[in-house]
Amino acid sequence: MCNYKNLFTAVLVLSLTLMSGCGSSDDESVSETATNTVASSQIAAPAFSAANSLGVDGNNSGVNDDLSKSKGIDQDVIVKLVPSPGQENVDTSTKIEAVFSIPLDPSSVQKNNVKLVYLSSKTNDHVKGVISYNEETKTVTYTPDDPLKPGVYEVEIKSLKPTKENKAIYIKEIKYRFLVGGELEESDPTPTVTLLSSESNQTIVYNHITLEVNTTNTASLSAVNQTLVAEQNRTIKIKGVDNNGTYYLYNLPLLQGSNEINITATSEDNVSLSTLISLTSEANGTAPIGMRAGSYEGIGSLQTTVEVGTLLNVGEYLFDSNGDGVIDEIHTAADSNFTVNYTEEGRYKPRVTIRTTDNQLYSSRDFALSLDVKMTEEQKDPTGAEPVDVAKAFVKALIDDDRATVEKLLGNDPKLIDFIYSDPRVTENAKWYYSHIISWEQSYFQSSAATVKIHIKTETEEIEGAFNLMRIDGKKMWLIDALY
């Protein structure tokens, strides 16, 4: 375990500087209004027969009926996959099995490591089940809770690790499809929503909370703090991330006092169901969560240990290795270390979510940790993470009226935000000129400062402008510091 005070003190200072008050959430997007209706339309799924054209899916689009799609199925460590990739007429009682030639670390075999998706459903439903590992046969088994329905399924197996004796071997993600024969049943397209954490009417200590929601028949899930809309005229929509049918809505902003949260589930047929919950917050700043890594960058690849520090009463750690919102590993309170293995160039921002002993979820913020994989020693940043990319993202967000992203890329600096948004005429003028940028030029002053020069050309004039950018606290995260 690490020294908590040393690890997260800097994070707390940075959090309070950037995120004072309610602030912008990492996964938020601006929306004019929150959906508050239950649609009544009912659209039945088409019938399906294994004897017909292979796998007409629930969307009737043919997008998900290609059984040949696969990934990582030819690895040397794989002995057998059941059902086999592309197999047809699979029995409804089948289990998913992956047999390996080397023993696996049993602690790496967790419920989120295997995902079974029913592609023939209208909303690509996740099939719930139980995962197990037989050390003697080196077999990972996923047993669905219920018999499988006819149609096309996709298996995804990831984040498995060998024992220490074979730690040099990296098991890549496995993904493939198979077909269960029979007639596709019609189903009720109305979504369902069950709140797992936090409980309604629960008191939250901090000014952000992560919600855990179980759903069915859901293509998308979002949450809006209606109290924030009413009191500050700010509509911040947090988009949920699907984890095998359980959605996580990361870092929902809360005001001090009572907060009315509207959770909306929408099906593929645009049938919506909204649920209102009440959460009371003391709004005592950002939850104290810090992360540090053994190494922060690699050339070609990066394998390192990420250590988490916090003063929260930890029940378990939920770790997302690349920041996409999908939980890759779950550890007990006694094990706060995670191993990451990145093999492609890019900037990775792992996220940890802590489930407290009273079943509240708090997540690290976007700027908590940044890990780089570069192709050469000379690269200052991985492709896609350079200052010019941040400047382009800022311009796109401004033109797209994505104020949440604009504010985040401005470091939530009140003066810069006021400069852009205090007068609607200034905002529209900036959007118009930025839409006429014809070239971008990036230059570095030092390791923590950069300038991106822009050339604007309209029918009547040409203008030179620039964005000054700075790194935040050495975290390898570029934010816009000034506009010229």
C-alpha positions as CSV (number, residue, x, y, z in Angstrom):
1,M,0.0,0.0,0.0
2,C,1.3,3.5,-0.7
3,N,1.6,6.6,1.4
4,Y,-1.9,8.0,0.8
5,K,-1.1,11.6,1.9
6,N,1.9,12.0,-0.4
7,L,0.1,10.4,-3.3
8,F,-3.1,12.3,-3.4
9,T,-2.2,15.7,-1.9
10,A,-1.1,17.0,-5.4
11,V,-4.3,15.6,-6.9
12,L,-6.4,17.3,-4.3
13,V,-4.7,20.7,-4.9
14,L,-5.2,20.2,-8.7
15,S,-8.8,19.1,-8.2
16,L,-9.7,22.1,-6.1
17,T,-8.0,24.4,-8.5
18,L,-9.7,23.1,-11.7
19,M,-12.9,21.7,-10.3
20,S,-14.0,24.3,-7.6
21,G,-17.7,24.3,-7.1
22,C,-19.7,21.9,-9.3
23,G,-17.4,22.0,-12.3
24,S,-17.6,20.0,-15.5
25,S,-17.6,16.2,-15.4
26,D,-15.2,14.1,-17.5
27,D,-18.0,12.4,-19.4
28,E,-20.5,15.2,-19.6
29,S,-22.1,16.8,-22.7
30,V,-24.4,19.8,-22.9
31,S,-28.0,19.2,-23.8
32,E,-30.8,21.8,-24.0
33,T,-33.4,19.7,-22.1
34,A,-33.6,16.4,-20.2
35,T,-35.9,13.7,-21.5
36,N,-38.8,13.3,-19.1
37,T,-41.3,11.2,-21.1
38,V,-42.1,7.5,-21.6
39,A,-42.7,6.7,-25.2
40,S,-45.6,4.4,-26.0
41,S,-44.6,3.0,-29.4
42,Q,-44.1,-0.8,-29.6
43,I,-42.0,-2.2,-32.5
44,A,-41.8,-6.0,-32.6
45,A,-38.5,-7.7,-33.6
46,P,-38.7,-9.7,-36.9
47,A,-38.8,-13.5,-36.7
48,F,-35.5,-15.4,-37.1
49,S,-34.8,-18.8,-38.5
50,A,-31.4,-20.4,-38.7
51,A,-32.5,-21.9,-42.0
52,N,-33.1,-18.5,-43.5
53,S,-30.5,-16.0,-44.7
54,L,-27.8,-16.2,-42.1
55,G,-28.6,-14.2,-39.0
56,V,-31.0,-11.4,-40.0
57,D,-30.4,-9.4,-36.8
58,G,-32.9,-7.6,-34.6
59,N,-32.2,-4.3,-36.4
60,N,-33.0,-5.9,-39.7
61,S,-29.9,-4.2,-41.1
62,G,-27.5,-7.0,-41.7
63,V,-24.9,-5.2,-39.8
64,N,-24.4,-7.9,-37.1
65,D,-24.9,-11.1,-39.1
66,D,-21.3,-11.6,-40.3
67,L,-20.1,-14.6,-38.4
68,S,-16.6,-14.4,-39.8
69,K,-15.7,-11.3,-37.7
70,S,-13.1,-12.2,-35.1
71,K,-10.1,-11.0,-33.2
72,G,-7.3,-12.8,-31.4
73,I,-8.6,-16.3,-32.0
74,D,-5.3,-17.6,-33.5
75,Q,-3.1,-17.1,-30.4
76,D,-0.7,-19.9,-29.6
77,V,-1.9,-20.1,-26.0
78,I,-5.5,-21.0,-27.1
79,V,-6.2,-24.7,-27.2
80,K,-9.9,-24.6,-27.9
81,L,-12.9,-22.2,-28.0
82,V,-16.5,-23.4,-27.4
83,P,-18.6,-22.7,-29.4
84,S,-16.0,-22.4,-32.1
85,P,-15.7,-19.1,-34.1
86,G,-18.3,-18.9,-36.8
87,Q,-20.1,-22.0,-35.6
88,E,-23.8,-22.4,-36.6
89,N,-26.8,-24.2,-35.1
90,V,-25.3,-23.9,-31.6
91,D,-27.6,-25.4,-28.9
92,T,-29.5,-23.0,-26.7
93,S,-28.0,-24.6,-23.5
94,T,-24.4,-24.0,-24.6
95,K,-21.7,-22.6,-22.3
96,I,-18.8,-20.4,-23.4
97,E,-15.4,-22.1,-22.8
98,A,-11.9,-21.0,-23.5
99,V,-9.2,-23.7,-23.0
100,F,-5.5,-22.5,-22.7
101,S,-2.2,-24.2,-22.9
102,I,-0.7,-22.3,-19.9
103,P,-2.2,-21.8,-16.4
104,L,-3.9,-18.5,-15.7
105,D,-3.7,-16.3,-12.7
106,P,-7.1,-17.2,-11.0
107,S,-7.4,-13.6,-9.6
108,S,-7.5,-12.3,-13.2
109,V,-10.6,-14.3,-14.0
110,Q,-13.4,-12.0,-13.0
111,K,-17.0,-11.3,-14.0
112,N,-16.1,-8.5,-16.4
113,N,-13.5,-10.6,-18.3
114,V,-16.1,-12.4,-20.4
115,K,-18.9,-10.6,-22.2
116,L,-21.6,-12.3,-24.3
117,V,-23.7,-10.0,-26.5
118,Y,-26.9,-10.9,-28.2
119,L,-26.4,-9.2,-31.6
120,S,-29.8,-10.2,-32.9
121,S,-31.6,-8.2,-30.3
122,K,-32.5,-4.6,-31.1
123,T,-30.3,-3.2,-28.4
124,N,-27.4,-5.7,-28.5
125,D,-28.4,-7.0,-25.1
126,H,-25.7,-8.4,-22.8
127,V,-26.3,-12.0,-21.6
128,K,-25.9,-12.3,-17.9
129,G,-24.1,-15.3,-16.5
130,V,-21.4,-16.7,-14.1
131,I,-17.7,-17.0,-14.9
132,S,-15.5,-19.7,-13.5
133,Y,-12.0,-21.1,-13.9
134,N,-10.8,-24.7,-13.7
135,E,-7.1,-24.7,-12.8
136,E,-6.6,-28.3,-13.7
137,T,-8.0,-28.1,-17.2
138,K,-6.9,-24.4,-17.7
139,T,-10.5,-23.6,-18.8
140,V,-12.4,-20.4,-18.4
141,T,-16.2,-21.0,-18.5
142,Y,-19.0,-18.6,-18.8
143,T,-22.4,-20.1,-18.0
144,P,-25.4,-18.0,-19.0
145,D,-28.2,-17.6,-16.4
146,D,-30.8,-18.6,-18.9
147,P,-31.0,-20.6,-22.2
148,L,-29.8,-18.6,-25.2
149,K,-32.3,-17.3,-27.6
150,P,-32.0,-18.0,-31.3
151,G,-29.8,-15.5,-33.2
152,V,-26.2,-14.2,-33.5
153,Y,-24.0,-13.8,-30.5
154,E,-20.6,-12.2,-30.0
155,V,-18.1,-13.4,-27.3
156,E,-15.5,-11.1,-25.9
157,I,-12.8,-12.4,-23.5
158,K,-10.2,-10.0,-22.2
159,S,-7.8,-9.0,-19.4
160,L,-6.8,-12.6,-18.7
161,K,-3.3,-13.0,-17.3
162,P,-1.0,-16.0,-17.0
163,T,0.7,-17.1,-13.7
164,K,4.0,-15.5,-12.7
165,E,5.9,-18.3,-14.4
166,N,4.6,-17.2,-17.7
167,K,4.4,-13.4,-17.1
168,A,6.3,-12.7,-20.3
169,I,3.3,-14.0,-22.3
170,Y,0.6,-11.5,-23.1
171,I,-2.9,-12.9,-23.7
172,K,-4.6,-10.6,-26.2
173,E,-8.3,-9.9,-26.4
174,I,-10.4,-12.7,-27.9
175,K,-13.6,-11.8,-29.9
176,Y,-15.7,-13.9,-32.2
177,R,-19.3,-14.8,-33.2
178,F,-21.6,-17.8,-33.4
179,L,-25.2,-18.6,-34.3
180,V,-27.9,-20.3,-32.2
181,G,-30.6,-21.8,-34.4
182,G,-34.3,-21.5,-34.0
183,E,-37.1,-18.8,-34.2
184,L,-36.4,-15.4,-32.8
185,E,-39.0,-14.4,-30.3
186,E,-40.8,-11.1,-30.1
187,S,-40.0,-9.0,-27.0
188,D,-41.2,-5.9,-25.2
189,P,-39.1,-3.0,-26.4
190,T,-39.6,-0.8,-23.3
191,P,-36.4,-0.3,-21.2
192,T,-36.2,-1.1,-17.5
193,V,-34.0,0.7,-15.0
194,T,-32.8,-0.5,-11.6
195,L,-30.5,1.8,-9.5
196,L,-27.8,-0.3,-7.8
197,S,-25.6,2.5,-6.4
198,S,-26.0,5.1,-4.9
199,E,-29.3,4.4,-3.2
200,S,-32.0,7.1,-3.6
201,N,-32.2,9.5,-0.6
202,Q,-28.6,8.6,0.3
203,T,-26.3,11.4,1.6
204,I,-23.2,11.9,-0.6
205,V,-20.1,13.5,0.9
206,Y,-18.5,15.0,-2.2
207,N,-19.7,17.1,-5.2
208,H,-19.5,14.3,-7.7
209,I,-20.9,10.7,-7.6
210,T,-20.8,7.8,-10.0
211,L,-24.1,5.9,-10.5
212,E,-24.4,2.2,-11.2
213,V,-27.6,1.2,-13.0
214,N,-28.9,-2.1,-14.2
215,T,-31.0,-2.1,-17.4
216,T,-32.7,-4.2,-20.0
217,N,-33.7,-3.3,-23.6
218,T,-31.5,-0.3,-23.5
219,A,-29.4,1.2,-26.3
220,S,-28.3,4.3,-24.3
221,L,-28.6,5.7,-20.8
222,S,-28.0,9.2,-19.5
223,A,-28.5,11.3,-16.3
224,V,-29.2,14.9,-15.7
225,N,-29.1,16.8,-12.4
226,Q,-32.4,18.7,-12.6
227,T,-31.6,20.8,-9.6
228,L,-28.5,22.1,-11.4
229,V,-30.7,23.0,-14.3
230,A,-33.2,24.8,-12.1
231,E,-30.7,26.7,-9.9
232,Q,-27.8,27.4,-12.4
233,N,-29.5,26.9,-15.8
234,R,-26.8,24.3,-16.6
235,T,-27.9,21.1,-18.3
236,I,-25.1,18.6,-18.0
237,K,-25.9,15.2,-19.4
238,I,-23.8,12.3,-18.2
239,K,-23.7,9.5,-20.7
240,G,-23.7,6.0,-19.3
241,V,-21.1,3.3,-20.3
242,D,-22.4,-0.2,-20.8
243,N,-20.8,-3.0,-18.8
244,N,-22.6,-6.2,-19.7
245,G,-26.0,-4.6,-19.1
246,T,-24.9,-2.6,-16.1
247,Y,-24.3,1.1,-16.9
248,Y,-21.9,3.4,-15.1
249,L,-22.5,7.1,-15.2
250,Y,-19.2,8.6,-14.1
251,N,-18.8,11.7,-12.0
252,L,-22.3,13.2,-12.0
253,P,-22.0,16.7,-10.6
254,L,-24.0,17.5,-7.4
255,L,-24.9,20.7,-5.6
256,Q,-24.9,21.1,-1.8
257,G,-28.2,20.0,-0.5
258,S,-30.9,18.0,-2.2
259,N,-30.4,17.0,-5.9
260,E,-33.1,15.6,-8.2
261,I,-31.5,13.3,-10.8
262,N,-33.4,12.2,-13.9
263,I,-32.1,8.9,-15.4
264,T,-33.3,8.2,-18.9
265,A,-33.0,4.8,-20.7
266,T,-33.7,4.7,-24.4
267,S,-34.2,1.7,-26.6
268,E,-33.0,1.2,-30.2
269,D,-36.6,2.0,-31.3
270,N,-36.4,5.3,-29.4
271,V,-38.7,4.1,-26.6
272,S,-37.7,6.0,-23.4
273,L,-38.2,5.4,-19.7
274,S,-37.3,8.1,-17.2
275,T,-36.7,7.5,-13.5
276,L,-36.3,10.3,-10.9
277,I,-34.1,9.8,-7.8
278,S,-33.1,12.1,-5.0
279,L,-29.5,12.5,-3.7
280,T,-28.4,14.8,-0.9
281,S,-24.8,16.1,-1.1
282,E,-22.6,17.8,1.4
283,A,-20.5,18.9,-1.7
284,N,-17.2,18.7,0.2
285,G,-15.0,19.1,-2.9
286,T,-13.7,16.2,-5.0
287,A,-13.3,12.7,-3.6
288,P,-9.7,12.1,-2.5
289,I,-8.4,9.6,-5.1
290,G,-4.9,9.5,-6.4
291,M,-3.0,7.3,-8.8
292,R,0.7,6.9,-9.6
293,A,2.5,4.6,-12.0
294,G,5.9,2.8,-12.0
295,S,6.6,4.2,-15.4
296,Y,4.7,7.0,-17.3
297,E,5.8,6.4,-20.8
298,G,7.2,3.7,-23.1
299,I,8.6,3.4,-26.6
300,G,6.5,1.0,-28.6
301,S,4.7,-0.5,-25.6
302,L,4.3,0.1,-21.9
303,Q,3.7,-2.4,-19.1
304,T,3.6,-0.9,-15.6
305,T,1.9,-1.1,-12.2
306,V,-0.6,1.6,-11.3
307,E,-1.0,2.2,-7.5
308,V,-4.2,3.8,-6.1
309,G,-4.3,5.9,-2.9
310,T,-7.3,7.2,-1.1
311,L,-8.7,8.0,2.4
312,L,-12.2,6.6,1.4
313,N,-13.4,3.5,3.2
314,V,-12.8,1.1,0.4
315,G,-15.1,-1.9,-0.3
316,E,-13.6,-2.7,-3.7
317,Y,-11.6,-1.1,-6.5
318,L,-13.1,-1.1,-10.1
319,F,-10.3,-0.5,-12.6
320,D,-10.7,0.8,-16.2
321,S,-7.3,0.5,-17.8
322,N,-7.8,2.9,-20.8
323,G,-10.5,5.3,-19.6
324,D,-13.3,4.1,-21.9
325,G,-15.6,3.4,-19.0
326,V,-15.5,-0.4,-19.3
327,I,-14.4,-2.1,-16.0
328,D,-11.5,-4.4,-16.7
329,E,-10.6,-5.6,-13.2
330,I,-12.1,-5.6,-9.8
331,H,-9.9,-5.9,-6.7
332,T,-10.6,-6.2,-3.0
333,A,-9.9,-3.4,-0.5
334,A,-6.6,-5.1,0.4
335,D,-5.3,-4.9,-3.2
336,S,-4.9,-1.4,-4.7
337,N,-2.3,-2.3,-7.4
338,F,-3.2,-2.8,-11.0
339,T,-1.0,-3.9,-14.0
340,V,-1.6,-2.2,-17.4
341,N,-0.1,-3.4,-20.7
342,Y,-0.4,-1.0,-23.7
343,T,0.9,-2.2,-27.0
344,E,-0.3,0.6,-29.3
345,E,0.8,4.2,-29.6
346,G,-1.4,6.6,-27.8
347,R,-2.2,8.5,-24.6
348,Y,-4.0,6.4,-22.0
349,K,-5.9,7.7,-19.0
350,P,-6.8,4.8,-16.7
351,R,-9.6,5.4,-14.3
352,V,-10.3,3.8,-10.9
353,T,-13.8,3.8,-9.3
354,I,-13.9,3.0,-5.6
355,R,-17.0,1.4,-4.1
356,T,-17.1,2.4,-0.5
357,T,-18.2,0.2,2.4
358,D,-21.6,1.9,2.3
359,N,-22.0,1.2,-1.5
360,Q,-21.2,4.6,-2.8
361,L,-19.1,5.0,-6.0
362,Y,-16.5,7.6,-6.4
363,S,-14.3,7.8,-9.6
364,S,-11.0,9.4,-10.4
365,R,-11.0,12.4,-12.7
366,D,-9.7,12.6,-16.3
367,F,-6.5,14.4,-15.2
368,A,-5.6,11.9,-12.4
369,L,-3.1,9.9,-14.5
370,S,-1.8,9.9,-18.0
371,L,0.4,7.2,-19.6
372,D,2.0,7.5,-23.0
373,V,3.2,5.0,-25.6
374,K,5.3,6.7,-28.3
375,M,6.9,5.2,-31.4
376,T,10.2,7.1,-31.0
377,E,12.3,8.7,-28.4
378,E,12.0,12.0,-30.2
379,Q,8.2,12.3,-29.9
380,K,7.1,14.8,-27.4
381,D,3.6,13.4,-27.4
382,P,1.9,10.4,-29.0
383,T,0.1,11.1,-32.2
384,G,-3.4,12.4,-31.4
385,A,-2.3,13.8,-28.0
386,E,-0.2,16.8,-29.2
387,P,-1.1,20.4,-28.4
388,V,-2.4,20.9,-32.0
389,D,-4.9,18.1,-31.4
390,V,-6.1,19.8,-28.2
391,A,-6.5,23.1,-30.1
392,K,-8.5,21.4,-32.8
393,A,-10.7,19.7,-30.2
394,F,-11.4,23.1,-28.6
395,V,-12.4,24.7,-32.0
396,K,-14.6,21.7,-32.9
397,A,-16.3,21.8,-29.4
398,L,-16.9,25.6,-29.7
399,I,-18.4,25.2,-33.2
400,D,-20.5,22.2,-32.1
401,D,-21.9,24.2,-29.0
402,D,-20.2,21.6,-26.7
403,R,-19.7,24.0,-23.9
404,A,-18.7,21.3,-21.4
405,T,-15.7,20.3,-23.5
406,V,-14.8,24.0,-24.2
407,E,-14.7,24.7,-20.5
408,K,-12.6,21.6,-19.7
409,L,-10.1,22.4,-22.4
410,L,-9.8,25.9,-21.0
411,G,-9.0,24.4,-17.6
412,N,-12.3,25.8,-16.2
413,D,-10.6,29.2,-16.1
414,P,-13.4,31.7,-15.4
415,K,-11.7,34.6,-17.3
416,L,-11.2,32.5,-20.5
417,I,-14.7,31.1,-20.3
418,D,-16.2,34.6,-19.7
419,F,-14.2,35.9,-22.7
420,I,-15.8,33.3,-24.9
421,Y,-19.3,33.2,-23.5
422,S,-20.1,36.5,-21.8
423,D,-21.5,38.0,-25.0
424,P,-23.3,35.8,-27.6
425,R,-22.0,38.1,-30.3
426,V,-18.4,37.3,-29.3
427,T,-19.2,33.6,-29.2
428,E,-20.7,33.5,-32.7
429,N,-17.9,35.7,-34.1
430,A,-15.3,33.3,-32.7
431,K,-17.2,30.3,-34.2
432,W,-17.4,32.0,-37.6
433,Y,-13.7,32.9,-37.7
434,Y,-12.6,29.5,-36.4
435,S,-14.6,27.8,-39.1
436,H,-12.3,29.4,-41.6
437,I,-9.0,28.1,-40.3
438,I,-6.9,26.8,-43.2
439,S,-3.7,25.8,-41.4
440,W,-2.3,24.9,-38.0
441,E,1.4,25.1,-36.8
442,Q,2.6,23.8,-33.6
443,S,5.8,24.8,-31.7
444,Y,7.2,24.1,-28.2
445,F,8.8,26.6,-25.9
446,Q,9.7,24.1,-23.2
447,S,8.4,20.8,-21.9
448,S,5.4,22.4,-20.2
449,A,4.4,25.1,-22.7
450,A,3.5,25.1,-26.4
451,T,1.9,27.4,-29.0
452,V,-0.4,26.5,-31.9
453,K,-0.5,29.1,-34.6
454,I,-3.6,29.3,-36.8
455,H,-4.1,30.9,-40.2
456,I,-7.6,32.1,-40.9
457,K,-8.7,33.0,-44.4
458,T,-12.1,34.5,-45.3
459,E,-13.4,36.0,-48.6
460,T,-12.3,39.5,-47.4
461,E,-9.3,39.0,-45.0
462,E,-6.5,36.8,-43.7
463,I,-5.8,36.7,-40.0
464,E,-3.0,35.1,-37.9
465,G,-4.0,33.8,-34.5
466,A,-2.6,31.5,-31.8
467,F,-3.5,29.3,-28.8
468,N,-1.0,29.1,-26.0
469,L,-1.1,25.8,-24.1
470,M,0.4,24.5,-20.9
471,R,0.8,21.1,-19.2
472,I,-1.1,20.7,-15.9
473,D,1.2,19.8,-13.0
474,G,3.4,17.7,-15.2
475,K,0.5,15.3,-15.8
476,K,1.0,15.2,-19.6
477,M,-2.3,16.8,-20.1
478,W,-2.4,19.9,-22.3
479,L,-4.9,22.7,-21.6
480,I,-5.4,26.0,-23.4
481,D,-3.9,28.8,-21.3
482,A,-4.5,31.9,-23.5
483,L,-6.2,32.9,-26.8
484,Y,-4.7,35.4,-29.3
